[in-house]
Amino acid sequence: LDLNKDNLSEVIINTFIMEKNSLLRNKQIDSDLSGSTCVSVIYTPQKLIIANLGDSRCVLGKNKDGNWEFENLSRDHKPNIKDEADRIKKCGGRIRPMIDEDGCFVGPLRVYMKDKDLPGLAMTRSFGDYFASIAGTISEPEVTEHILKEEDKFIVLASDGLYEFIDSDEVVKYVGEFYEKNDIVGCCEFLYKESCKRWIDEEE
């Protein structure tokens, strides 16, 4: 990649779309009702270039006067975001929560096809998920840039496996403690165990 090119965002977006097309052509992989999010970062000494697809997230940890602060460098693509929801509806898709056996709405908003109760995807962009793409989900990432500053110390790239029950602020404070001890492995192990515990507590 030529990082000085004006059309770098276009190159990244086209790469994601090519990957989506390759996945759909691969008959050995059943992606009708399965897919993946993706968050990626190109790092240079001057800036970060973030490409996000779905509800994985890039979070920046900053240290200001000894205090840890966070900044979300990506946006979660979910049906509760107006511009994302508008695209789904324009394509004929429906947005609503799941319905339990008693006919009650449960959980977050999800994407459904116009005339089928499929797929019930809780995000509006992803790789794969063919049935969801009929309802208006896309594989085009959102590409943003962040100019690095002295206070910027680390980034955390993770799926909603981490962020579902631990918010960005809390994640940065946890990672900050391990950053000061230079213990990357210990940090990853802690976040893994803490997120597992919270999933079990929240989702039985």
CYANA upper distance limits for C-alpha pairs under 8 A (distance plus 0.5 A):
  1 LEU  CA      8 LEU  CA      8.38
  2 ASP  CA      8 LEU  CA      8.08
  3 LEU  CA      8 LEU  CA      7.29
  4 ASN  CA      8 LEU  CA      8.27
  7 ASN  CA     11 VAL  CA      6.91
  8 LEU  CA     12 ILE  CA      6.84
  9 SER  CA     13 ILE  CA      6.66
  9 SER  CA    143 VAL  CA      6.59
 10 GLU  CA     14 ASN  CA      6.56
 11 VAL  CA     15 THR  CA      6.67
 12 ILE  CA     16 PHE  CA      6.92
 12 ILE  CA     51 ALA  CA      8.05
 12 ILE  CA    143 VAL  CA      8.38
 13 ILE  CA     17 ILE  CA      6.87
 13 ILE  CA    140 GLU  CA      6.36
 13 ILE  CA    141 PRO  CA      6.51
 13 ILE  CA    142 GLU  CA      8.47
 13 ILE  CA    143 VAL  CA      8.22
 14 ASN  CA     18 MET  CA      6.57
 14 ASN  CA    140 GLU  CA      8.47
 15 THR  CA     19 GLU  CA      6.71
 16 PHE  CA     20 LYS  CA      6.80
 16 PHE  CA    139 SER  CA      7.16
 16 PHE  CA    140 GLU  CA      6.91
 16 PHE  CA    141 PRO  CA      7.58
 17 ILE  CA     21 ASN  CA      6.79
 17 ILE  CA    139 SER  CA      6.52
 17 ILE  CA    140 GLU  CA      6.75
 18 MET  CA     22 SER  CA      6.64
 19 GLU  CA     23 LEU  CA      6.66
 19 GLU  CA    127 PHE  CA      8.45
 20 LYS  CA     24 LEU  CA      6.80
 20 LYS  CA    127 PHE  CA      6.15
 20 LYS  CA    128 GLY  CA      6.90
 20 LYS  CA    139 SER  CA      7.04
 21 ASN  CA     25 ARG  CA      6.76
 22 SER  CA     26 ASN  CA      6.85
 23 LEU  CA     29 ILE  CA      7.90
 23 LEU  CA     31 SER  CA      8.17
 23 LEU  CA    127 PHE  CA      8.43
 23 LEU  CA    128 GLY  CA      7.18
 24 LEU  CA     31 SER  CA      7.46
 24 LEU  CA    128 GLY  CA      7.23
 24 LEU  CA    130 TYR  CA      8.25
 30 ASP  CA     34 SER  CA      7.73
 31 SER  CA     35 GLY  CA      6.45
 31 SER  CA    128 GLY  CA      5.56
 31 SER  CA    129 ASP  CA      6.00
 31 SER  CA    130 TYR  CA      6.68
 32 ASP  CA    128 GLY  CA      7.43
 32 ASP  CA    129 ASP  CA      5.73
 32 ASP  CA    130 TYR  CA      5.03
 32 ASP  CA    131 PHE  CA      6.19
 33 LEU  CA    119 PRO  CA      6.96
 33 LEU  CA    128 GLY  CA      8.30
 33 LEU  CA    129 ASP  CA      5.54
 33 LEU  CA    130 TYR  CA      7.04
 33 LEU  CA    131 PHE  CA      6.93
 33 LEU  CA    132 ALA  CA      8.24
 34 SER  CA    128 GLY  CA      6.76
 34 SER  CA    129 ASP  CA      5.50
 34 SER  CA    130 TYR  CA      8.42
 35 GLY  CA    126 SER  CA      6.91
 35 GLY  CA    127 PHE  CA      5.73
 35 GLY  CA    128 GLY  CA      4.78
 35 GLY  CA    129 ASP  CA      5.37
 36 SER  CA     54 GLY  CA      8.42
 36 SER  CA    126 SER  CA      6.03
 36 SER  CA    127 PHE  CA      5.63
 36 SER  CA    128 GLY  CA      7.20
 36 SER  CA    129 ASP  CA      8.45
 37 THR  CA     53 LEU  CA      6.00
 37 THR  CA     54 GLY  CA      5.32
 37 THR  CA     55 ASP  CA      6.98
 37 THR  CA     56 SER  CA      6.66
 37 THR  CA    125 ARG  CA      7.90
 37 THR  CA    126 SER  CA      5.47
 37 THR  CA    127 PHE  CA      6.84
 37 THR  CA    159 SER  CA      8.11
 38 CYS  CA     51 ALA  CA      8.48
 38 CYS  CA     52 ASN  CA      6.40
 38 CYS  CA     53 LEU  CA      5.58
 38 CYS  CA     54 GLY  CA      7.09
 38 CYS  CA     56 SER  CA      6.82
 38 CYS  CA    126 SER  CA      7.87
 38 CYS  CA    127 PHE  CA      8.38
 39 VAL  CA     50 ILE  CA      7.85
 39 VAL  CA     51 ALA  CA      6.31
 39 VAL  CA     52 ASN  CA      4.87
 39 VAL  CA     53 LEU  CA      6.63
 39 VAL  CA     54 GLY  CA      8.50
 39 VAL  CA     56 SER  CA      6.40
 39 VAL  CA     57 ARG  CA      6.81
 39 VAL  CA     58 CYS  CA      7.33
 39 VAL  CA    157 LEU  CA      7.34
 39 VAL  CA    158 ALA  CA      8.22
 40 SER  CA     50 ILE  CA      6.35
 40 SER  CA     51 ALA  CA      5.82
 40 SER  CA     52 ASN  CA      6.95
 40 SER  CA     58 CYS  CA      8.44
 40 SER  CA    157 LEU  CA      8.11
 41 VAL  CA     48 LEU  CA      6.88
 41 VAL  CA     49 ILE  CA      6.00
 41 VAL  CA     50 ILE  CA      5.07
 41 VAL  CA     51 ALA  CA      6.89
 42 ILE  CA     48 LEU  CA      6.24
 42 ILE  CA     49 ILE  CA      5.53
 42 ILE  CA     50 ILE  CA      7.08
 43 TYR  CA     47 LYS  CA      6.92
 43 TYR  CA     48 LEU  CA      5.37
 43 TYR  CA     49 ILE  CA      7.15
 44 THR  CA     48 LEU  CA      6.75
 45 PRO  CA    148 LEU  CA      8.14
 46 GLN  CA    147 ILE  CA      6.68
 46 GLN  CA    148 LEU  CA      6.17
 47 LYS  CA    145 GLU  CA      7.36
 47 LYS  CA    146 HIS  CA      6.00
 47 LYS  CA    147 ILE  CA      4.87
 47 LYS  CA    148 LEU  CA      5.54
 48 LEU  CA    145 GLU  CA      6.12
 48 LEU  CA    146 HIS  CA      5.62
 48 LEU  CA    147 ILE  CA      7.04
 48 LEU  CA    148 LEU  CA      7.60
 49 ILE  CA    143 VAL  CA      7.57
 49 ILE  CA    144 THR  CA      6.40
 49 ILE  CA    145 GLU  CA      5.04
 49 ILE  CA    146 HIS  CA      7.07
 50 ILE  CA     58 CYS  CA      8.21
 50 ILE  CA     73 LEU  CA      7.75
 50 ILE  CA     74 SER  CA      7.63
 50 ILE  CA    142 GLU  CA      8.45
 50 ILE  CA    143 VAL  CA      6.05
 50 ILE  CA    144 THR  CA      5.76
 50 ILE  CA    145 GLU  CA      6.57
 50 ILE  CA    146 HIS  CA      8.43
 51 ALA  CA     74 SER  CA      8.27
 51 ALA  CA    141 PRO  CA      6.21
 51 ALA  CA    142 GLU  CA      6.09
 51 ALA  CA    143 VAL  CA      4.95
 51 ALA  CA    144 THR  CA      7.14
 52 ASN  CA     56 SER  CA      7.78
 52 ASN  CA     57 ARG  CA      7.80
 52 ASN  CA     74 SER  CA      6.82
 52 ASN  CA     75 ARG  CA      7.98
 52 ASN  CA    141 PRO  CA      5.55
 52 ASN  CA    142 GLU  CA      5.82
 52 ASN  CA    143 VAL  CA      7.10
 53 LEU  CA     77 HIS  CA      7.56
 53 LEU  CA    125 ARG  CA      6.07
 53 LEU  CA    126 SER  CA      6.19
 53 LEU  CA    127 PHE  CA      8.45
 53 LEU  CA    139 SER  CA      7.32
 53 LEU  CA    140 GLU  CA      7.37
 53 LEU  CA    141 PRO  CA      5.17
 53 LEU  CA    142 GLU  CA      7.15
 54 GLY  CA     76 ASP  CA      6.54
 54 GLY  CA     77 HIS  CA      5.33
 54 GLY  CA     78 LYS  CA      7.74
 54 GLY  CA    123 MET  CA      6.33
 54 GLY  CA    124 THR  CA      6.90
 54 GLY  CA    125 ARG  CA      5.14
 54 GLY  CA    126 SER  CA      5.79
 55 ASP  CA     75 ARG  CA      8.07
 55 ASP  CA     76 ASP  CA      4.84
 55 ASP  CA     77 HIS  CA      5.88
 55 ASP  CA     78 LYS  CA      7.32
 55 ASP  CA    123 MET  CA      6.94
 55 ASP  CA    159 SER  CA      7.12
 55 ASP  CA    160 ASP  CA      6.89
 56 SER  CA     76 ASP  CA      7.13
 56 SER  CA    157 LEU  CA      7.91
 56 SER  CA    158 ALA  CA      6.14
 56 SER  CA    159 SER  CA      4.44
 56 SER  CA    160 ASP  CA      6.23
 57 ARG  CA     72 ASN  CA      7.96
 57 ARG  CA     73 LEU  CA      8.11
 57 ARG  CA     74 SER  CA      6.26
 57 ARG  CA     75 ARG  CA      7.47
 57 ARG  CA     76 ASP  CA      7.12
 57 ARG  CA    156 VAL  CA      8.36
 57 ARG  CA    157 LEU  CA      6.34
 57 ARG  CA    158 ALA  CA      6.20
 57 ARG  CA    159 SER  CA      6.74
 57 ARG  CA    160 ASP  CA      8.23
 57 ARG  CA    163 TYR  CA      8.45
 58 CYS  CA     72 ASN  CA      6.69
 58 CYS  CA     73 LEU  CA      5.88
 58 CYS  CA     74 SER  CA      5.98
 58 CYS  CA    155 ILE  CA      7.14
 58 CYS  CA    156 VAL  CA      6.21
 58 CYS  CA    157 LEU  CA      5.24
 58 CYS  CA    158 ALA  CA      7.43
 59 VAL  CA     70 PHE  CA      7.17
 59 VAL  CA     71 GLU  CA      6.29
 59 VAL  CA     72 ASN  CA      5.09
 59 VAL  CA     73 LEU  CA      6.13
 59 VAL  CA     74 SER  CA      7.88
 59 VAL  CA    155 ILE  CA      5.95
 59 VAL  CA    156 VAL  CA      5.66
 59 VAL  CA    157 LEU  CA      7.15
 59 VAL  CA    168 SER  CA      7.15
 59 VAL  CA    172 VAL  CA      8.33
 60 LEU  CA     70 PHE  CA      6.06
 60 LEU  CA     71 GLU  CA      5.60
 60 LEU  CA     72 ASN  CA      6.74
 60 LEU  CA     73 LEU  CA      7.12
 60 LEU  CA    152 ASP  CA      7.56
 60 LEU  CA    153 LYS  CA      8.14
 60 LEU  CA    154 PHE  CA      6.46
 60 LEU  CA    155 ILE  CA      4.95
 60 LEU  CA    156 VAL  CA      7.03
 60 LEU  CA    172 VAL  CA      8.16
 61 GLY  CA     68 TRP  CA      7.21
 61 GLY  CA     69 GLU  CA      6.47
 61 GLY  CA     70 PHE  CA      5.43
 61 GLY  CA     71 GLU  CA      7.32
 61 GLY  CA    152 ASP  CA      6.68
 61 GLY  CA    153 LYS  CA      6.27
 61 GLY  CA    154 PHE  CA      5.68
 61 GLY  CA    155 ILE  CA      6.39
 61 GLY  CA    156 VAL  CA      8.31
 61 GLY  CA    172 VAL  CA      6.03
 61 GLY  CA    176 GLY  CA      7.95
 62 LYS  CA     68 TRP  CA      6.17
 62 LYS  CA     69 GLU  CA      5.60
 62 LYS  CA     70 PHE  CA      6.54
 62 LYS  CA     71 GLU  CA      8.29
 62 LYS  CA    151 GLU  CA      5.73
 62 LYS  CA    152 ASP  CA      5.00
 62 LYS  CA    153 LYS  CA      6.04
 62 LYS  CA    154 PHE  CA      7.77
 63 ASN  CA     67 ASN  CA      5.88
 63 ASN  CA     68 TRP  CA      5.17
 63 ASN  CA     69 GLU  CA      6.71
 63 ASN  CA    151 GLU  CA      5.73
 63 ASN  CA    152 ASP  CA      7.16
 63 ASN  CA    153 LYS  CA      7.35
 64 LYS  CA     68 TRP  CA      7.00
 64 LYS  CA     69 GLU  CA      7.76
 64 LYS  CA    151 GLU  CA      6.63
 68 TRP  CA    172 VAL  CA      7.34
 68 TRP  CA    173 LYS  CA      6.47
 68 TRP  CA    176 GLY  CA      7.11
 69 GLU  CA    169 ASP  CA      7.34
 69 GLU  CA    172 VAL  CA      7.40
 69 GLU  CA    173 LYS  CA      8.00
 70 PHE  CA    168 SER  CA      7.11
 70 PHE  CA    169 ASP  CA      6.03
 70 PHE  CA    172 VAL  CA      6.53
 71 GLU  CA    168 SER  CA      8.36
 72 ASN  CA    168 SER  CA      7.83
 73 LEU  CA    144 THR  CA      8.20
 73 LEU  CA    146 HIS  CA      8.00
 74 SER  CA    142 GLU  CA      8.39
 74 SER  CA    144 THR  CA      8.09
 77 HIS  CA     81 ILE  CA      7.69
 77 HIS  CA     84 GLU  CA      7.51
 77 HIS  CA    123 MET  CA      6.18
 77 HIS  CA    124 THR  CA      5.94
 77 HIS  CA    125 ARG  CA      6.67
 78 LYS  CA     84 GLU  CA      7.50
 78 LYS  CA     85 ALA  CA      8.44
 78 LYS  CA    109 LEU  CA      8.45
 78 LYS  CA    122 ALA  CA      6.90
 78 LYS  CA    123 MET  CA      4.82
 78 LYS  CA    124 THR  CA      5.78
 78 LYS  CA    125 ARG  CA      8.41
 79 PRO  CA     84 GLU  CA      6.63
 79 PRO  CA     85 ALA  CA      5.63
 79 PRO  CA     95 ILE  CA      7.34
 79 PRO  CA    109 LEU  CA      6.45
 79 PRO  CA    110 ARG  CA      6.81
 79 PRO  CA    111 VAL  CA      7.45
 79 PRO  CA    122 ALA  CA      7.46
 79 PRO  CA    123 MET  CA      6.60
 79 PRO  CA    124 THR  CA      6.51
 80 ASN  CA     84 GLU  CA      8.16
 80 ASN  CA     85 ALA  CA      7.06
 80 ASN  CA    109 LEU  CA      7.16
 81 ILE  CA     85 ALA  CA      6.52
 82 LYS  CA     86 ASP  CA      6.48
 83 ASP  CA     87 ARG  CA      6.91
 84 GLU  CA     88 ILE  CA      7.05
 84 GLU  CA    124 THR  CA      7.02
 85 ALA  CA     89 LYS  CA      6.76
 85 ALA  CA     95 ILE  CA      7.94
 85 ALA  CA    124 THR  CA      8.33
 86 ASP  CA     90 LYS  CA      6.54
 87 ARG  CA     91 CYS  CA      6.76
 87 ARG  CA    136 GLY  CA      6.90
 88 ILE  CA     92 GLY  CA      7.02
 88 ILE  CA     93 GLY  CA      5.61
 88 ILE  CA     94 ARG  CA      7.45
 88 ILE  CA     95 ILE  CA      8.29
 88 ILE  CA    111 VAL  CA      8.18
 88 ILE  CA    124 THR  CA      8.21
 88 ILE  CA    135 ALA  CA      6.62
 88 ILE  CA    136 GLY  CA      4.97
 88 ILE  CA    137 THR  CA      7.10
 89 LYS  CA     93 GLY  CA      5.54
 89 LYS  CA     94 ARG  CA      6.61
 89 LYS  CA     95 ILE  CA      8.21
 89 LYS  CA    135 ALA  CA      8.49
 89 LYS  CA    136 GLY  CA      8.02
 90 LYS  CA    136 GLY  CA      8.27
 91 CYS  CA    134 ILE  CA      8.23
 91 CYS  CA    135 ALA  CA      6.55
 91 CYS  CA    136 GLY  CA      5.65
 92 GLY  CA    113 MET  CA      7.80
 92 GLY  CA    114 LYS  CA      6.12
 92 GLY  CA    135 ALA  CA      6.57
 92 GLY  CA    136 GLY  CA      7.78
 93 GLY  CA    111 VAL  CA      7.27
 93 GLY  CA    112 TYR  CA      6.25
 93 GLY  CA    113 MET  CA      5.37
 93 GLY  CA    114 LYS  CA      5.42
 93 GLY  CA    134 ILE  CA      8.13
 93 GLY  CA    135 ALA  CA      4.62
 93 GLY  CA    136 GLY  CA      6.61
 94 ARG  CA    111 VAL  CA      6.35
 94 ARG  CA    112 TYR  CA      5.49
 94 ARG  CA    113 MET  CA      6.58
 94 ARG  CA    114 LYS  CA      6.40
 94 ARG  CA    135 ALA  CA      7.80
 95 ILE  CA    109 LEU  CA      6.75
 95 ILE  CA    110 ARG  CA      5.97
 95 ILE  CA    111 VAL  CA      5.38
 95 ILE  CA    112 TYR  CA      6.67
 96 ARG  CA    108 PRO  CA      8.45
 96 ARG  CA    109 LEU  CA      5.42
 96 ARG  CA    110 ARG  CA      5.91
 96 ARG  CA    111 VAL  CA      7.39
 96 ARG  CA    112 TYR  CA      8.27
 97 PRO  CA    105 PHE  CA      6.04
 97 PRO  CA    106 VAL  CA      6.28
 97 PRO  CA    107 GLY  CA      6.34
 97 PRO  CA    108 PRO  CA      5.93
 97 PRO  CA    109 LEU  CA      4.81
 97 PRO  CA    110 ARG  CA      5.93
 98 MET  CA    105 PHE  CA      6.09
 98 MET  CA    106 VAL  CA      5.89
 98 MET  CA    107 GLY  CA      6.97
 98 MET  CA    108 PRO  CA      8.14
 98 MET  CA    109 LEU  CA      8.00
 98 MET  CA    110 ARG  CA      7.61
 98 MET  CA    120 GLY  CA      7.64
 99 ILE  CA    103 GLY  CA      5.93
 99 ILE  CA    104 CYS  CA      5.77
 99 ILE  CA    105 PHE  CA      5.11
 99 ILE  CA    106 VAL  CA      6.49
100 ASP  CA    104 CYS  CA      6.00
100 ASP  CA    105 PHE  CA      7.03
100 ASP  CA    106 VAL  CA      7.14
108 PRO  CA    122 ALA  CA      7.43
109 LEU  CA    122 ALA  CA      6.78
110 ARG  CA    120 GLY  CA      5.54
110 ARG  CA    121 LEU  CA      5.61
110 ARG  CA    122 ALA  CA      4.91
110 ARG  CA    123 MET  CA      7.39
111 VAL  CA    118 LEU  CA      8.40
111 VAL  CA    119 PRO  CA      7.33
111 VAL  CA    120 GLY  CA      5.56
111 VAL  CA    121 LEU  CA      5.54
111 VAL  CA    122 ALA  CA      6.86
111 VAL  CA    123 MET  CA      7.73
111 VAL  CA    124 THR  CA      7.70
111 VAL  CA    132 ALA  CA      7.41
111 VAL  CA    135 ALA  CA      7.64
112 TYR  CA    116 LYS  CA      7.41
112 TYR  CA    117 ASP  CA      6.36
112 TYR  CA    118 LEU  CA      5.64
112 TYR  CA    119 PRO  CA      6.03
112 TYR  CA    120 GLY  CA      5.73
112 TYR  CA    121 LEU  CA      7.62
112 TYR  CA    132 ALA  CA      7.35
112 TYR  CA    135 ALA  CA      6.84
113 MET  CA    117 ASP  CA      7.06
113 MET  CA    118 LEU  CA      6.29
113 MET  CA    119 PRO  CA      7.55
113 MET  CA    131 PHE  CA      7.74
113 MET  CA    132 ALA  CA      7.31
113 MET  CA    134 ILE  CA      7.30
113 MET  CA    135 ALA  CA      5.30
114 LYS  CA    135 ALA  CA      7.30
118 LEU  CA    131 PHE  CA      7.58
118 LEU  CA    132 ALA  CA      8.05
119 PRO  CA    131 PHE  CA      6.83
119 PRO  CA    132 ALA  CA      6.47
120 GLY  CA    132 ALA  CA      8.49
121 LEU  CA    132 ALA  CA      7.39
123 MET  CA    137 THR  CA      8.49
124 THR  CA    136 GLY  CA      8.12
124 THR  CA    137 THR  CA      5.33
124 THR  CA    138 ILE  CA      7.40
125 ARG  CA    137 THR  CA      5.57
125 ARG  CA    138 ILE  CA      5.32
125 ARG  CA    139 SER  CA      6.07
125 ARG  CA    140 GLU  CA      7.74
125 ARG  CA    141 PRO  CA      8.23
126 SER  CA    137 THR  CA      7.66
126 SER  CA    138 ILE  CA      6.86
126 SER  CA    139 SER  CA      5.71
127 PHE  CA    138 ILE  CA      8.38
127 PHE  CA    139 SER  CA      6.04
129 ASP  CA    133 SER  CA      6.87
130 TYR  CA    134 ILE  CA      7.18
131 PHE  CA    135 ALA  CA      7.35
132 ALA  CA    136 GLY  CA      7.05
132 ALA  CA    137 THR  CA      6.16
133 SER  CA    137 THR  CA      4.95
133 SER  CA    138 ILE  CA      6.49
148 LEU  CA    152 ASP  CA      6.94
158 ALA  CA    162 LEU  CA      6.80
158 ALA  CA    163 TYR  CA      7.88
159 SER  CA    163 TYR  CA      7.13
160 ASP  CA    164 GLU  CA      5.34
161 GLY  CA    195 SER  CA      7.52
162 LEU  CA    166 ILE  CA      6.83
162 LEU  CA    191 LEU  CA      7.91
162 LEU  CA    192 TYR  CA      8.02
162 LEU  CA    195 SER  CA      6.05
163 TYR  CA    167 ASP  CA      6.06
163 TYR  CA    168 SER  CA      7.44
165 PHE  CA    195 SER  CA      7.54
165 PHE  CA    198 ARG  CA      6.91
165 PHE  CA    199 TRP  CA      7.62
166 ILE  CA    170 GLU  CA      6.78
166 ILE  CA    171 VAL  CA      6.93
166 ILE  CA    195 SER  CA      7.60
167 ASP  CA    171 VAL  CA      6.76
168 SER  CA    172 VAL  CA      6.75
169 ASP  CA    173 LYS  CA      6.90
170 GLU  CA    174 TYR  CA      6.76
171 VAL  CA    175 VAL  CA      6.61
171 VAL  CA    191 LEU  CA      8.48
172 VAL  CA    176 GLY  CA      6.29
173 LYS  CA    177 GLU  CA      7.09
174 TYR  CA    178 PHE  CA      7.44
174 TYR  CA    187 CYS  CA      8.30
175 VAL  CA    179 TYR  CA      6.44
175 VAL  CA    187 CYS  CA      6.69
176 GLY  CA    180 GLU  CA      6.80
177 GLU  CA    181 LYS  CA      7.37
178 PHE  CA    182 ASN  CA      6.52
178 PHE  CA    183 ASP  CA      5.79
178 PHE  CA    184 ILE  CA      7.26
178 PHE  CA    186 GLY  CA      7.73
178 PHE  CA    187 CYS  CA      6.13
179 TYR  CA    183 ASP  CA      6.77
179 TYR  CA    184 ILE  CA      7.55
183 ASP  CA    187 CYS  CA      6.67
184 ILE  CA    188 CYS  CA      6.84
185 VAL  CA    189 GLU  CA      6.74
186 GLY  CA    190 PHE  CA      6.58
187 CYS  CA    191 LEU  CA      6.73
188 CYS  CA    192 TYR  CA      6.57
189 GLU  CA    193 LYS  CA      6.70
190 PHE  CA    194 GLU  CA      6.49
191 LEU  CA    195 SER  CA      6.44
192 TYR  CA    196 CYS  CA      6.68
193 LYS  CA    197 LYS  CA      6.65
194 GLU  CA    198 ARG  CA      6.78
195 SER  CA    199 TRP  CA      6.65
196 CYS  CA    200 ILE  CA      6.77
197 LYS  CA    201 ASP  CA      6.66
198 ARG  CA    202 GLU  CA      6.40
199 TRP  CA    203 GLU  CA      6.07
199 TRP  CA    204 GLU  CA      7.93
200 ILE  CA    204 GLU  CA      5.43
